[in-house]
Amino acid sequence: MRKGLVWYNNKLAGELTETDEGEYEFEYDESYILAYPDQFITFSLPVRKEKYVSNRLFPFFEGLIPEGWLLDIATKNWKLNPNDRMGLVLACCGNCIGAVSVEPVNQEDES
């Protein structure tokens, strides 16, 4: 399982997870829901308490992944498969242009 913390305007908005079964989950942080109930990160993921679950990476997060020559550089430097979409999000989206960023969660720290 791999996880990333999703930040919106430098506020913790939620958590993106790739499960061991290959599903993707996005869940808004409880404190974010209370403080910003109308400030969603994208129209396709409005703020709610329930998890969003998909068998593919959510299109919004796909859109954060670099393309073209920048994707080539990222896959070569970090030795990532271009089809490893969650790996690319965790490696490349910590300092995105715009309001949203994704910071990897070290699974060893959660043990």
Secondary structure, DSSP 8 states (H G I E B T S, - for coil): -EEEEEEETTEEEEEEEE-TTS-EEEEE-HHHHHH-TT--SSTTS---SS-EEESS--HHHHTTS--HHHHHHHHHHTT--TT-HHHHHHHH-TT-SSSEEEEEE-GGGG-
